[in-house]
């Protein structure tokens, strides 16, 4: 499924994130959820036995929110938002930011493994 992204740097960033997620977990499911008048494009959602993360293009940044991010180890320090929360963690990216591909894929794999272990309970 091809999901339309913005035609600027945010779209390029979401395309890169999509590739990294697919490389990290070839069985990931990508879909759009939560369409509403204030956000007719909806929210990109990547899941595998539960939500791994969501991706949203805002006016001046891209936000990747990991559904169970607080339970994931982040040795590379990619999470830079939502650090005070007890469940979610996010990565906020601005124009010109680089993503550490290896560290990001490690987070995706850990999130998918966390979902898998939770679904067995």
Helices and strands as residue ranges (DSSP letters): H 9-24, E 29-33, E 43-47, E 51-57, E 62-66, G 69-71, E 89-93, H 101-119
